[in-house]
Amino acid sequence: MNFVYTIIFFLQLPVLLSAEKTFTAAVFEPTIPRRSSMGLVSRDNAIEQMKNILKGYAEVAATASKKGVDILVFPENGLIAHLDNITRLSIRSFLDLIPEPNKEKPWIPCNEPYLYPRTEIQQVISCIAKINRIYLVVNVGDIQPCNRLEDADCPKDGLYQYNTNVVYSSEGALVSRYHKKHLLFEYHYNSPKIAEYGVFDTPFGRFASITGYDIYFNDTLNELVTKHQVSNILFPNQWLDFPPFYLSSLFHNSIAKAFNINLISANIRKENGYYARGGSGIYTPSINRYVYKPFNPAPPDEYIQLQVKNLEKSERKFLLPPKRKVPKSDNPDVRTKRMALFFNVSAVMLQKDSGVVSVCKYNACCSLQYEFMSKRNSAFNINYILAIRNEEFVDAFAMQSCILCPIKDDKISCLMSLPAGIPDGDVSFRKLKMTAHNFNTSYFFPHIATFNSSTYDINTSWEHDRGEIEITEPVKKVFNAVIFGRLYPNSATATFAIFPAILLILLNLISKELLV
């Protein structure tokens, strides 16, 4: 099946109930070395392929159960990630018919396998959960017949097909079904008319799941957290790991901090694609408490535990930043470039070993007060830029963001690795204070990351205050610093336009590895 299992993460979480309790969560990240074409296969053949992968899931669940895990999350498309060239017709054999959970009388497929038709995969998942006494979160495909005479939105083939998360309890009961709302290049699936909220309660806390790009949108994340008071988000994903703004571990960690949630993220690592390179983790609101693995060459299986505070009753405030004066820049030379195919940025270079720079675009600005650790060595021709990403019009994907990152040979492109032998002082900061000015949002997702020998690390030596991020101690080998400002479509301060056709064109230039 060309399926290599690589990483397991564990997290121990206390829950604020009548007495403090703890639970242990885990995520599983597989590696997909190569893929084969899905093709048109029979339902029996599709079941055989998925059951073969579920044997691996069962082994992981058994190990997790022995380690005391209460809830285990598997990634998006985990049962079909070994397949390529997926079409609406070819995927049909891989879809179960998943009923809506019955809270009054929960269905246990392992006990009642023939209560509903076409549920062979649900039966296997239910039995794995029941045998191991563990909650399981698995991403599968759901097929639901519809009548075009009664439903104007019913597809021409009379079937809704959904990218779906299912959750089975430790008794093997179906307790949650969630249909992914925001699809990206998933033409074989349908999107539900409105966002769903698969909220469920356990003896150890309240949970809900979302999938992939759902984490980026107001209706599938913000409203889930604020209206339904869910602080434990289960997140199967096949992430578009697209630098510099959308690196999985950094972006997901920053969202957990901003929304004050525990984000339990299971990703997939693909070895045959640059953009989908993995990065799973369990991210917590506390700036200095997290576990994650971005992507390592040939990583071994790992068991990582972390105890954090459950914040189901915590208060969340997203206040607009105060008006802050934009300082005069040491470098007036602003360059406008397209970074990574479709990020149009305006950028200035850090010419001095200490100073102040600022850059603006459409009334929004970014500024940076900085001081390098030591005098820089120009022999390596590595410099840093401060860049702003902002568009004149706002669409469903819009952001206003500041980024500090290293470049080489004056090329406006953030480095993903450093040249061997570069002195630490060239890429380390004694002082770093980055500020977003005149942004039209109160939703900021900040982070700072540093280089290590093979990839990057999440840094914790910083504080954030409504669009201003500042380090609390010197930081070595800065990979990037980002203030990501999200403009949600229902923002009262924004002017909206239809999603630009140019972005669709550019996205289609990218390989199929970008599927989220």
C-alpha positions as CSV (number, residue, x, y, z in Angstrom):
1,M,0.0,0.0,0.0
2,N,3.1,2.2,0.1
3,F,2.0,3.6,3.5
4,V,4.7,4.3,6.1
5,Y,3.5,5.1,9.7
6,T,5.7,7.7,11.3
7,I,4.6,9.8,14.2
8,I,2.3,9.7,17.2
9,F,1.8,12.6,19.6
10,F,0.4,12.5,23.0
11,L,-1.0,15.3,25.1
12,Q,-2.4,15.2,28.6
13,L,-5.0,17.8,29.3
14,P,-6.7,18.7,32.6
15,V,-10.4,19.6,32.3
16,L,-12.2,22.2,34.6
17,L,-15.2,20.3,35.8
18,S,-16.4,19.9,39.4
19,A,-12.9,18.6,40.1
20,E,-9.9,18.9,37.9
21,K,-9.6,15.9,35.7
22,T,-7.1,14.9,33.0
23,F,-7.3,13.2,29.6
24,T,-4.7,12.2,27.1
25,A,-5.0,13.0,23.4
26,A,-2.9,11.8,20.5
27,V,-2.5,12.5,16.8
28,F,-1.1,10.2,14.2
29,E,0.9,11.3,11.1
30,P,1.5,8.9,8.3
31,T,4.1,9.3,5.5
32,I,3.1,8.6,1.9
33,P,6.2,7.8,-0.1
34,R,4.4,7.7,-3.5
35,R,0.9,7.4,-4.8
36,S,-0.9,5.4,-7.5
37,S,-4.0,6.3,-9.6
38,M,-7.3,5.7,-7.9
39,G,-9.0,4.4,-11.1
40,L,-12.5,2.9,-11.3
41,V,-12.6,0.0,-8.8
42,S,-15.5,-2.0,-7.3
43,R,-16.9,-1.3,-3.9
44,D,-15.3,-4.6,-2.6
45,N,-11.9,-3.5,-3.9
46,A,-12.2,-0.1,-2.3
47,I,-13.2,-1.6,1.0
48,E,-10.2,-4.0,0.9
49,Q,-7.8,-1.1,0.3
50,M,-9.3,1.0,3.2
51,K,-9.4,-2.0,5.5
52,N,-5.7,-2.6,4.8
53,I,-5.0,0.9,6.0
54,L,-7.3,0.5,9.0
55,K,-5.2,-2.5,10.1
56,G,-2.4,0.1,10.7
57,Y,-4.9,2.4,12.5
58,A,-5.8,-0.5,14.7
59,E,-2.2,-1.1,15.7
60,V,-1.8,2.6,16.5
61,A,-4.9,2.6,18.5
62,A,-3.8,-0.5,20.5
63,T,-0.5,1.1,21.3
64,A,-2.2,4.4,22.2
65,S,-4.7,2.6,24.5
66,K,-1.8,0.9,26.4
67,K,-0.3,4.4,26.9
68,G,-3.5,5.6,28.5
69,V,-4.7,7.7,25.5
70,D,-8.4,8.8,25.7
71,I,-8.8,10.3,22.2
72,L,-6.8,9.6,19.0
73,V,-7.0,11.7,15.9
74,F,-6.1,10.5,12.4
75,P,-5.4,12.8,9.4
76,E,-7.6,14.1,6.6
77,N,-7.9,11.7,3.6
78,G,-5.9,9.1,5.6
79,L,-7.8,6.2,4.0
80,I,-7.2,7.4,0.4
81,A,-4.0,9.4,0.7
82,H,-2.1,6.6,-1.2
83,L,-4.3,7.3,-4.3
84,D,-4.1,10.1,-6.9
85,N,-6.2,11.3,-9.9
86,I,-9.4,11.3,-7.9
87,T,-12.6,12.0,-9.6
88,R,-16.2,12.3,-8.4
89,L,-17.0,8.9,-10.0
90,S,-13.9,7.0,-9.0
91,I,-14.1,8.0,-5.3
92,R,-17.7,6.8,-5.0
93,S,-16.7,3.2,-4.2
94,F,-14.7,4.5,-1.3
95,L,-17.6,6.3,0.4
96,D,-19.7,5.0,3.3
97,L,-23.2,6.1,3.9
98,I,-22.8,7.8,7.3
99,P,-26.0,8.4,9.3
100,E,-26.5,11.4,11.5
101,P,-25.6,10.5,15.1
102,N,-28.4,9.7,17.4
103,K,-27.8,11.2,20.8
104,E,-30.8,9.5,22.4
105,K,-29.8,6.0,21.2
106,P,-26.2,6.1,19.8
107,W,-25.5,3.6,17.1
108,I,-22.7,1.1,17.7
109,P,-21.8,-0.4,14.3
110,C,-19.6,-3.0,15.9
111,N,-22.8,-4.4,17.7
112,E,-25.3,-3.6,15.0
113,P,-23.4,-3.8,11.7
114,Y,-26.6,-4.1,9.5
115,L,-28.7,-1.3,11.0
116,Y,-27.7,0.9,8.0
117,P,-26.5,-0.1,4.5
118,R,-23.1,0.6,3.1
119,T,-21.3,1.1,6.4
120,E,-18.5,-1.5,6.2
121,I,-15.8,1.1,7.1
122,Q,-17.8,2.5,10.0
123,Q,-18.1,-1.0,11.4
124,V,-14.3,-1.4,11.4
125,I,-13.7,2.0,13.0
126,S,-16.4,1.3,15.6
127,C,-14.8,-2.1,16.6
128,I,-11.3,-0.5,16.9
129,A,-12.7,2.1,19.2
130,K,-14.7,-0.4,21.3
131,I,-11.9,-3.0,21.6
132,N,-9.3,-0.4,22.6
133,R,-11.7,1.6,24.8
134,I,-10.6,4.8,23.1
135,Y,-12.3,7.7,21.3
136,L,-11.3,7.7,17.6
137,V,-11.5,10.6,15.1
138,V,-11.2,9.4,11.5
139,N,-11.6,11.2,8.2
140,V,-13.7,9.3,5.6
141,G,-16.0,9.9,2.7
142,D,-19.8,10.2,3.1
143,I,-22.4,9.6,0.4
144,Q,-26.0,10.8,0.8
145,P,-28.7,10.3,-1.8
146,C,-30.9,13.3,-2.7
147,N,-33.9,14.0,-4.8
148,R,-33.6,16.8,-7.4
149,L,-37.4,17.3,-7.5
150,E,-37.3,18.1,-3.8
151,D,-33.9,19.7,-3.4
152,A,-32.8,22.3,-5.9
153,D,-29.2,22.0,-4.8
154,C,-29.1,18.2,-5.3
155,P,-26.2,17.3,-7.7
156,K,-27.1,16.0,-11.2
157,D,-26.1,12.5,-10.2
158,G,-28.5,12.5,-7.3
159,L,-25.8,12.1,-4.7
160,Y,-24.1,14.4,-2.1
161,Q,-20.5,13.4,-1.5
162,Y,-18.8,14.8,1.5
163,N,-15.3,15.0,3.0
164,T,-16.2,13.8,6.5
165,N,-14.9,13.5,10.1
166,V,-16.5,10.8,12.2
167,V,-16.0,10.4,15.9
168,Y,-16.5,7.0,17.7
169,S,-16.7,6.8,21.5
170,S,-14.8,4.3,23.7
171,E,-17.9,2.1,23.5
172,G,-17.8,2.2,19.7
173,A,-20.7,4.5,19.3
174,L,-21.0,7.2,16.6
175,V,-21.1,10.5,18.5
176,S,-20.2,13.0,15.8
177,R,-20.3,13.5,12.0
178,Y,-18.8,16.6,10.4
179,H,-18.9,17.5,6.7
180,K,-16.0,19.8,5.6
181,K,-17.3,23.2,4.5
182,H,-14.4,24.9,2.8
183,L,-13.0,22.7,0.0
184,L,-9.9,23.4,-2.1
185,F,-9.6,21.6,-5.4
186,E,-11.8,18.8,-4.1
187,Y,-14.1,18.6,-7.1
188,H,-15.2,15.1,-6.1
189,Y,-16.8,16.4,-3.0
190,N,-19.8,18.7,-2.2
191,S,-19.8,21.4,0.4
192,P,-22.7,21.6,2.9
193,K,-25.0,24.6,2.4
194,I,-24.1,26.0,5.8
195,A,-21.3,25.2,8.2
196,E,-22.0,22.3,10.5
197,Y,-20.9,21.9,14.2
198,G,-20.2,18.4,15.2
199,V,-20.0,19.2,18.9
200,F,-19.9,16.3,21.3
201,D,-19.3,15.9,25.0
202,T,-17.2,13.3,26.7
203,P,-16.5,12.5,30.4
204,F,-13.3,14.5,30.0
205,G,-14.5,17.6,28.1
206,R,-16.4,19.2,25.1
207,F,-15.0,18.7,21.6
208,A,-15.7,19.4,18.0
209,S,-13.8,18.7,14.8
210,I,-13.0,20.7,11.6
211,T,-11.0,19.7,8.6
212,G,-8.2,21.3,6.6
213,Y,-8.9,24.8,5.3
214,D,-12.0,25.1,7.6
215,I,-9.5,26.5,10.2
216,Y,-9.1,29.6,8.1
217,F,-12.8,30.7,8.1
218,N,-15.1,32.6,10.4
219,D,-18.1,30.2,10.2
220,T,-16.1,27.0,10.8
221,L,-13.6,28.2,13.4
222,N,-14.5,31.6,15.0
223,E,-18.2,30.8,15.4
224,L,-17.5,27.3,16.6
225,V,-15.3,28.7,19.4
226,T,-17.3,31.7,20.3
227,K,-20.9,30.6,19.9
228,H,-20.5,26.9,20.9
229,Q,-17.9,27.4,23.5
230,V,-15.6,24.7,22.3
231,S,-12.0,24.9,23.4
232,N,-10.8,21.5,22.2
233,I,-10.7,21.4,18.4
234,L,-9.8,18.1,16.7
235,F,-8.2,18.9,13.4
236,P,-7.6,16.2,10.7
237,N,-5.9,18.0,7.9
238,Q,-3.8,17.5,4.7
239,W,-2.3,20.9,4.9
240,L,-1.1,23.2,2.1
241,D,2.3,23.8,3.6
242,F,3.0,26.9,1.6
243,P,5.7,29.4,2.7
244,P,6.1,31.9,4.1
245,F,2.6,32.4,5.7
246,Y,1.0,29.0,5.7
247,L,3.6,26.6,7.2
248,S,1.5,24.1,9.1
249,S,3.0,24.0,12.5
250,L,3.6,27.7,12.8
251,F,0.3,28.8,11.4
252,H,-1.7,26.3,13.5
253,N,0.2,27.1,16.6
254,S,-0.5,30.8,16.2
255,I,-4.2,30.1,15.8
256,A,-4.3,28.1,19.0
257,K,-2.7,31.0,20.9
258,A,-5.0,33.6,19.4
259,F,-8.2,31.7,19.9
260,N,-7.2,30.3,23.3
261,I,-7.9,26.7,22.3
262,N,-6.3,23.3,22.4
263,L,-5.8,22.4,18.7
264,I,-5.1,18.7,18.2
265,S,-3.8,18.5,14.6
266,A,-3.2,15.3,12.6
267,N,-1.5,16.0,9.3
268,I,-0.1,13.8,6.5
269,R,3.5,13.9,5.2
270,K,4.0,13.4,1.5
271,E,7.5,12.7,0.3
272,N,6.7,13.3,-3.4
273,G,5.5,16.9,-3.1
274,Y,7.2,20.1,-2.0
275,Y,4.2,21.9,-0.6
276,A,2.5,19.1,1.4
277,R,5.4,18.2,3.7
278,G,3.6,17.4,7.0
279,G,3.6,19.0,10.3
280,S,1.4,17.7,13.1
281,G,1.1,18.9,16.6
282,I,-0.9,19.5,19.7
283,Y,-1.0,23.3,20.3
284,T,-2.1,25.0,23.5
285,P,-3.0,28.6,24.4
286,S,0.0,29.0,26.7
287,I,2.8,30.5,24.6
288,N,5.4,28.2,26.2
289,R,3.5,24.9,26.1
290,Y,3.1,22.8,22.9
291,V,4.3,19.7,21.2
292,Y,4.8,19.5,17.4
293,K,6.9,18.0,14.6
294,P,7.1,20.1,11.4
295,F,8.7,17.5,9.1
296,N,11.9,15.6,9.7
297,P,13.8,13.3,7.4
298,A,12.8,9.6,8.1
299,P,11.4,10.4,11.6
300,P,10.9,7.4,13.9
301,D,7.7,6.7,15.8
302,E,7.5,9.1,18.8
303,Y,5.4,9.3,22.0
304,I,5.2,12.8,23.4
305,Q,3.2,13.9,26.4
306,L,2.3,17.3,27.6
307,Q,0.0,18.5,30.4
308,V,-1.9,21.7,29.7
309,K,-4.9,23.6,31.1
310,N,-8.4,23.2,29.6
311,L,-10.0,26.6,28.9
312,E,-13.6,25.7,28.1
313,K,-14.8,28.6,30.3
314,S,-12.1,31.1,29.4
315,E,-12.9,34.6,28.1
316,R,-11.9,35.5,24.6
317,K,-11.5,39.1,23.4
318,F,-10.4,40.3,20.0
319,L,-10.0,44.0,20.4
320,L,-8.9,46.3,17.6
321,P,-5.3,47.5,18.1
322,P,-4.7,51.1,19.3
323,K,-3.6,53.7,16.9
324,R,0.2,53.6,16.8
325,K,2.3,56.2,15.0
326,V,4.4,54.8,12.1
327,P,8.0,55.5,12.8
328,K,10.3,57.0,10.1
329,S,12.2,54.3,8.2
330,D,16.0,54.1,8.0
331,N,15.5,52.7,4.5
332,P,13.1,54.5,2.1
333,D,13.8,52.0,-0.7
334,V,10.6,50.0,-0.9
335,R,10.4,47.1,-3.3
336,T,7.2,45.5,-4.5
337,K,7.5,41.9,-5.6
338,R,5.4,38.7,-5.9
339,M,6.6,36.3,-3.3
340,A,6.0,32.5,-3.8
341,L,3.7,32.9,-6.9
342,F,0.8,34.8,-5.4
343,F,1.8,36.8,-2.3
344,N,2.3,40.4,-3.5
345,V,4.4,42.1,-0.9
346,S,6.1,45.5,-0.4
347,A,9.4,45.1,1.4
348,V,12.4,47.0,2.8
349,M,15.8,45.6,3.8
350,L,17.5,45.9,7.1
351,Q,20.6,47.9,6.0
352,K,22.0,48.5,9.5
353,D,23.0,46.4,12.4
354,S,20.4,48.2,14.4
355,G,17.7,50.7,13.6
356,V,14.0,51.2,12.6
357,V,12.3,50.3,9.3
358,S,8.7,50.6,8.1
359,V,6.8,49.8,5.0
360,C,3.2,50.6,3.9
361,K,0.6,49.4,1.4
362,Y,-2.9,50.8,1.0
363,N,-2.8,52.7,4.3
364,A,-1.7,49.7,6.4
365,C,1.9,49.6,7.6
366,C,4.4,47.4,9.3
367,S,7.3,48.7,11.4
368,L,10.3,47.0,13.0
369,Q,12.7,48.2,15.7
370,Y,15.6,45.9,15.7
371,E,19.2,45.2,16.8
372,F,21.3,42.2,15.6
373,M,23.2,40.2,18.1
374,S,26.5,41.3,16.6
375,K,28.0,43.1,13.6
376,R,27.0,41.2,10.5
377,N,29.4,39.5,8.0
378,S,28.4,40.5,4.5
379,A,30.5,37.7,3.0
380,F,27.4,35.4,3.1
381,N,25.2,38.0,1.4
382,I,22.3,37.1,3.8
383,N,20.0,40.0,4.8
384,Y,16.6,40.4,6.4
385,I,13.5,42.1,5.0
386,L,10.4,43.5,6.6
387,A,7.5,42.9,4.3
388,I,3.8,43.7,4.3
389,R,1.1,41.7,2.5
390,N,-2.1,43.8,1.9
391,E,-4.5,44.0,-1.0
392,E,-6.7,46.9,-2.1
393,F,-9.8,44.7,-2.1
394,V,-10.8,42.1,0.4
395,D,-12.1,38.7,-0.5
396,A,-12.9,35.5,1.4
397,F,-9.2,34.7,1.7
398,A,-7.9,38.1,2.6
399,M,-5.2,38.9,5.1
400,Q,-3.1,41.8,6.2
401,S,0.2,40.6,7.4
402,C,3.7,41.6,8.5
403,I,6.7,39.3,8.1
404,L,10.4,39.5,8.9
405,C,12.5,36.8,7.2
406,P,16.0,36.3,5.8
407,I,16.8,36.5,2.1
408,K,19.9,35.9,-0.1
409,D,21.4,38.1,-2.8
410,D,18.7,40.7,-2.4
411,K,16.0,38.4,-3.8
412,I,12.7,39.0,-2.1
413,S,12.1,35.3,-1.2
414,C,12.2,34.0,2.4
415,L,14.9,31.4,2.9
416,M,13.9,27.9,4.1
417,S,17.5,27.0,5.1
418,L,20.8,28.8,6.0
419,P,24.2,28.4,4.3
420,A,26.6,26.3,6.2
421,G,29.0,28.2,8.4
422,I,27.1,31.5,8.7
423,P,27.8,33.2,12.0
424,D,24.9,33.2,14.5
425,G,25.3,37.0,14.8
426,D,24.2,37.4,11.1
427,V,20.8,35.9,11.8
428,S,20.2,36.5,15.5
429,F,18.4,39.5,17.2
430,R,19.1,41.2,20.5
431,K,16.0,43.4,19.9
432,L,13.0,42.7,17.8
433,K,9.7,44.6,18.0
434,M,7.4,44.4,15.1
435,T,4.1,46.4,14.9
436,A,1.1,46.3,12.6
437,H,-0.3,49.8,12.0
438,N,-3.8,50.7,10.7
439,F,-4.9,47.1,10.1
440,N,-8.6,46.6,9.6
441,T,-8.9,43.5,11.8
442,S,-8.6,42.5,15.5
443,Y,-7.8,38.9,14.6
444,F,-4.1,38.5,14.8
445,F,-2.2,35.2,14.6
446,P,1.4,35.9,15.6
447,H,4.5,33.7,15.8
448,I,8.3,33.7,15.8
449,A,10.3,30.7,14.6
450,T,14.0,29.8,14.5
451,F,16.2,27.7,12.3
452,N,17.5,24.3,13.5
453,S,19.7,21.8,11.7
454,S,17.0,20.4,9.4
455,T,13.9,22.7,9.7
456,Y,12.5,25.2,12.1
457,D,11.4,25.5,15.7
458,I,8.5,27.4,17.3
459,N,10.0,30.1,19.5
460,T,8.4,31.1,22.8
461,S,10.5,34.1,23.9
462,W,8.1,36.8,22.8
463,E,4.9,38.6,23.8
464,H,2.0,39.9,21.7
465,D,-0.3,42.8,22.3
466,R,-3.0,43.5,19.6
467,G,-0.8,43.5,16.6
468,E,2.5,44.2,18.2
469,I,5.1,41.4,18.8
470,E,8.3,41.8,20.8
471,I,10.9,39.4,22.0
472,T,11.6,39.0,25.7
473,E,15.2,37.9,25.3
474,P,17.7,37.6,22.5
475,V,16.6,35.1,19.8
476,K,19.2,33.2,17.7
477,K,18.8,32.2,14.1
478,V,15.5,33.8,13.3
479,F,13.6,31.9,10.6
480,N,10.7,34.4,10.5
481,A,8.5,36.6,12.6
482,V,4.9,37.0,11.5
483,I,1.9,39.0,12.5
484,F,-0.9,37.4,10.4
485,G,-4.0,39.6,10.4
486,R,-7.1,37.7,9.2
487,L,-9.9,39.7,7.5
488,Y,-13.0,37.6,7.9
489,P,-15.7,38.2,5.2
490,N,-18.2,39.5,7.8
491,S,-15.8,42.2,9.1
492,A,-17.6,45.5,9.4
493,T,-14.5,47.4,8.5
494,A,-13.7,45.7,5.2
495,T,-14.7,46.3,1.6
496,F,-15.3,43.0,-0.3
497,A,-14.8,41.9,-3.8
498,I,-15.3,38.6,-5.6
499,F,-12.5,36.1,-5.2
500,P,-9.9,37.3,-7.8
501,A,-9.6,35.2,-10.9
502,I,-5.9,35.7,-10.9
503,L,-5.6,33.8,-7.6
504,L,-7.5,30.9,-9.0
505,I,-5.2,30.9,-12.1
506,L,-2.1,31.0,-9.9
507,L,-3.3,28.3,-7.6
508,N,-4.0,26.0,-10.6
509,L,-0.4,26.4,-11.6
510,I,0.6,24.7,-8.4
511,S,0.7,20.9,-8.3
512,K,-2.0,18.6,-6.9
513,E,0.0,18.4,-3.8
514,L,-1.7,21.6,-2.6
515,L,-4.9,19.8,-1.8
516,V,-5.9,20.7,1.8
